[in-house]
Amino acid sequence: MNLLRANHDPIMNPLFHPSSCRLPRLWVAGPVNEIADACATGLVGAIVTNPDVLAAWVKADGQPPEQTAARLAGDTGLPVFLQLFGPDLDGFLKQAEAIQTLDSRLIPKLPATAAGLAAAARLAPALPVLITAVATVSQAAAASAAGARFLCPYFARLRDCGIDPAALCRESSALFARLGSATEIIPASVRNAGDFELALNSGSTGAIIFTGLFRELLDHPTVRQALDGFQPAWDSIPSSILKP
């Protein structure tokens, strides 16, 4: 298997470069039509899936989810992290090759299992692999050793299990910084703005946000209140290019 083709040259693919993350990574998940709307804002850097998302796509589109993912990649020009089933090394590698045949922007998303990490080690030289369901610093270290470009802990789910997700992000990102690792923490299971801000303040370089929360983050009620307060001033201004 040789996934390292010209369009996967690390020099050409910005997902390989830490320097490309000068701004927070806002990645989205959710229904296809809502993803398209979010991507139209120009704020979204990638689309991310999980098995629930893929099942919803099948129900809505009536076609295999990889076809929907390829269409989204083509329509938006963005990478789509497509979760693979595996469950063994051979399965992960075959599935990774198959989705790359559809569109080079379909990137493997692998679980933090022995087989998933082994697959990451094989794929990472050519692709910016995302490892999901990371729950410990040890797993984060193993994923980074495998060459994974991104790690995805389930932020709120970890908290539900009694694990401090902020500490996991903080300790893992500190380890990567000390070692000079390019691996980044991009949590999922971010349920509200507080989770998002806590993740960012704990060393994450962004987050995977469902489209409903994405809309909420862009439409805070205090902004609307401020704009409403300016309405009398706008009303007093004659028609202009600023106010048709």
Secondary structure, 3 states (H helix, E strand, C coil): CCCCCHHHCCCCCHHHCHHHCCCCEEEEECCHHHHHHHHCCCCCCEEECCHHHHHHHHHHHCCCHHHHHHHHHHHHCCCEEEECCCCCHHHHHHHHHHHHHHCCCEEEEEECCHHHHHHHHHHCCCCCCEEECCCCHHHHHHHHHCCCCEEECEHHHHHHCCCCHHHHHHHHHHHHHHHCCCCEECCECCCCHHHHHHHHHCCCCEEEEEHHHHHHHCCCHHHHHHHHHCHHHHHCCCCCCCCC
